[in-house]
Amino acid sequence: MIDKIKNTLEQAGNVIKEQANIIGDSAKEKAYNMIEEWVMILPKLEACGMEITSFGTSVSISPTLEVELKGKHEDFSKERLAELIEEHRVSTPLRLVFNTIKTTYNLHHKSGSSIEEPLIVKIKVGISPEINVFIGLPLIF
């Protein structure tokens, strides 16, 4: 009787492992597709005045892409950001980047602080993308 229970548990464990592998492979493929989509926007960001200063990937259960870009504030005025957001409204990644820059400028303006060069945009893409925008050079990252 104990052997029968043990065998049943072992079979159930094997089924769970197999399904977890299938889900894991599917998640990895989704992450790689998302990373590929973000890599394709990098030349467009460079055309808008950003310079790639760092590019890296990590491969694990959840692969990620990390890119850091640097730009000048003069290239991203309110008017220019509005144009860029409208121009790239069909591209979710580009729209996210430009909206995050716009939001950062709006919040920074409310703080009353002076604007320091450079404008830094850090993009981290994995299962859930993350965009960080800095005004000035961050000492802690």
C-alpha positions as CSV (number, residue, x, y, z in Angstrom):
1,M,0.0,0.0,0.0
2,I,2.8,2.4,0.9
3,D,4.6,1.6,-2.4
4,K,1.4,2.3,-4.3
5,I,1.0,5.8,-2.6
6,K,4.7,6.5,-3.1
7,N,4.5,5.6,-6.8
8,T,1.4,7.8,-7.3
9,L,3.1,10.7,-5.6
10,E,6.2,10.2,-7.8
11,Q,4.0,10.2,-11.0
12,A,2.2,13.3,-9.9
13,G,5.6,15.0,-9.2
14,N,6.8,14.1,-12.7
15,V,3.7,15.6,-14.3
16,I,4.1,18.8,-12.3
17,K,7.8,19.0,-13.3
18,E,6.9,18.5,-16.9
19,Q,4.3,21.2,-16.8
20,A,6.6,23.6,-15.0
21,N,9.2,23.1,-17.7
22,I,6.6,23.8,-20.4
23,I,5.5,27.0,-18.6
24,G,9.1,28.0,-18.0
25,D,10.0,27.5,-21.7
26,S,7.0,29.5,-22.7
27,A,7.9,32.4,-20.3
28,K,11.5,32.4,-21.6
29,E,10.3,32.6,-25.2
30,K,8.0,35.4,-24.2
31,A,10.9,37.3,-22.5
32,Y,13.2,36.8,-25.5
33,N,10.5,38.1,-27.8
34,M,10.0,41.1,-25.6
35,I,13.8,41.7,-25.4
36,E,13.9,41.6,-29.2
37,E,11.2,44.1,-29.5
38,W,13.0,46.5,-27.2
39,V,16.4,46.0,-29.0
40,M,14.6,47.1,-32.2
41,I,13.8,50.5,-30.7
42,L,17.4,51.4,-29.7
43,P,18.3,52.8,-33.1
44,K,15.2,55.0,-32.9
45,L,16.2,56.3,-29.5
46,E,19.7,57.0,-30.8
47,A,18.1,59.0,-33.7
48,C,16.3,61.1,-31.1
49,G,19.6,62.1,-29.5
50,M,20.2,59.3,-27.0
51,E,23.6,57.6,-26.8
52,I,23.9,54.0,-25.6
53,T,26.4,54.0,-22.7
54,S,25.8,50.5,-21.4
55,F,24.3,47.3,-22.9
56,G,24.0,44.0,-21.2
57,T,21.9,40.8,-20.9
58,S,21.4,38.2,-18.3
59,V,20.2,34.7,-19.0
60,S,18.4,32.8,-16.3
61,I,14.9,31.5,-15.6
62,S,13.8,35.1,-16.6
63,P,16.2,36.5,-19.2
64,T,16.7,40.3,-19.1
65,L,18.1,43.1,-21.2
66,E,19.6,46.2,-19.5
67,V,20.5,49.3,-21.5
68,E,21.6,52.6,-20.3
69,L,21.3,55.7,-22.6
70,K,22.5,59.2,-22.1
71,G,21.1,62.4,-23.7
72,K,21.0,66.2,-23.3
73,H,18.1,68.0,-21.8
74,E,18.0,70.4,-24.7
75,D,17.0,67.6,-27.0
76,F,13.9,66.7,-24.9
77,S,11.9,69.9,-24.3
78,K,8.2,69.6,-23.4
79,E,7.3,70.4,-27.0
80,R,9.7,67.8,-28.4
81,L,8.6,65.1,-26.0
82,A,4.9,65.8,-27.0
83,E,6.0,65.4,-30.7
84,L,7.9,62.2,-30.0
85,I,5.0,60.7,-28.0
86,E,2.6,61.5,-30.8
87,E,5.0,60.3,-33.5
88,H,5.5,57.0,-31.8
89,R,2.0,56.4,-30.4
90,V,1.8,53.0,-32.1
91,S,5.1,51.8,-30.5
92,T,4.4,50.9,-26.9
93,P,8.1,50.7,-25.9
94,L,9.0,54.1,-27.4
95,R,5.9,55.7,-25.9
96,L,6.7,54.3,-22.5
97,V,10.3,55.7,-22.7
98,F,9.1,59.2,-23.8
99,N,6.3,59.3,-21.3
100,T,8.6,58.3,-18.4
101,I,11.1,61.0,-19.5
102,K,8.2,63.5,-19.5
103,T,6.9,62.4,-16.1
104,T,10.4,62.6,-14.6
105,Y,10.8,66.2,-16.0
106,N,7.4,67.2,-14.6
107,L,8.2,65.8,-11.1
108,H,11.7,67.3,-11.2
109,H,10.2,70.7,-12.1
110,K,7.9,70.5,-9.1
111,S,10.8,69.9,-6.8
112,G,12.3,73.3,-7.8
113,S,15.8,71.7,-8.3
114,S,18.2,72.8,-11.0
115,I,18.6,70.6,-14.0
116,E,22.0,68.8,-14.1
117,E,23.4,67.1,-17.1
118,P,23.1,64.4,-18.4
119,L,19.7,62.9,-18.9
120,I,20.1,59.2,-18.2
121,V,17.5,56.5,-19.2
122,K,18.0,53.0,-17.9
123,I,15.8,50.3,-19.5
124,K,15.5,46.9,-17.9
125,V,13.4,44.4,-19.9
126,G,12.3,41.1,-18.7
127,I,9.0,39.5,-17.9
128,S,8.1,43.0,-16.5
129,P,9.9,45.9,-18.2
130,E,11.3,48.7,-16.0
131,I,12.4,52.2,-17.1
132,N,14.4,54.5,-14.9
133,V,15.1,58.1,-15.8
134,F,17.7,60.3,-14.0
135,I,18.4,64.0,-14.3
136,G,22.1,64.2,-13.5
137,L,24.5,61.5,-12.7
138,P,23.2,59.2,-10.0
139,L,25.7,58.3,-7.3
140,I,23.8,55.3,-6.1
141,F,22.2,53.1,-8.7
